[in-house]
Amino acid sequence: MSRAVERKEHPLSMRMPETDIAIIDRAAALRGRSRTEFVRDAAVRAAEEVLMETVPIRMSPAGFKAFMATLSGPVAPVPEMAELFSRAAPWESKASSSDLDANSHKDGASRQKKSSGKRR
């Protein structure tokens, strides 16, 4: 007697425009994956995101109480974050930002003069 073997894989077939296939093939090649692997991973990742957005998180009453206590507790500063926020962004250097501010005021004033002269 032969035993019925349970299938572990199920085929999925889609019809797609050639342009979509070309994009998928290019991205799959950049990742070093086959089209099937790439599409399967992308579809599973998208499905997981949807489920994480819609599935309620369940926890025991004791777990919820501990969770709320953590949220309500005192804030502990993270030194690395404090240091990061104290630094100026690369585009916010003092010399360039003051130059930009001065130039933007001059440009705005000259534009106003030109435009007000044209209206008359």
C-alpha positions, -999 to 999 in steps of 0.1 A, spaced: 0 0 0 13 34 -9 10 63 15 -3 96 3 25 122 4 15 156 16 26 183 -8 49 210 8 49 233 -22 20 248 -41 23 263 -75 13 300 -81 9 314 -116 5 350 -126 2 369 -159 23 400 -159 33 426 -185 68 422 -200 79 454 -184 71 442 -149 90 409 -156 120 429 -168 120 450 -136 117 419 -114 144 401 -133 168 430 -130 162 434 -93 165 396 -88 198 395 -106 211 424 -85 203 403 -54 217 371 -69 184 354 -68 161 337 -92 129 353 -103 108 328 -83 129 334 -51 127 371 -55 89 373 -61 82 347 -33 103 367 -8 87 400 -18 52 386 -16 58 370 18 73 402 31 43 423 19 19 398 34 37 399 67 35 437 68 -2 436 62 -7 410 89 14 430 114 -7 461 107 -40 443 112 -35 414 136 -41 425 172 -12 418 197 -24 395 224 -8 393 258 -17 381 293 -30 406 318 3 403 337 23 409 305 1 440 297 6 453 332 44 450 328 43 466 294 23 496 307 46 499 337 76 501 313 59 528 292 49 548 323 82 545 340 110 571 341 128 579 308 164 568 307 185 589 283 206 571 257 240 588 255 245 580 219 211 595 209 218 627 230 252 631 213 236 625 178 210 652 184 235 677 197 255 676 164 247 699 135 235 682 104 260 683 75 239 708 56 236 730 87 272 743 90 273 778 105 291 795 76 269 780 48 236 785 66 243 822 74 255 828 38 223 811 25 201 832 48 217 864 36 216 854 0 180 843 2 170 877 17 188 896 -10 173 874 -38 138 878 -23 142 916 -21 155 918 -57 126 896 -70 101 918 -52 115 950 -68 115 934 -103 80 920 -100 66 952 -85 81 972 -114 65 949 -139 30 953 -125 29 991 -129 
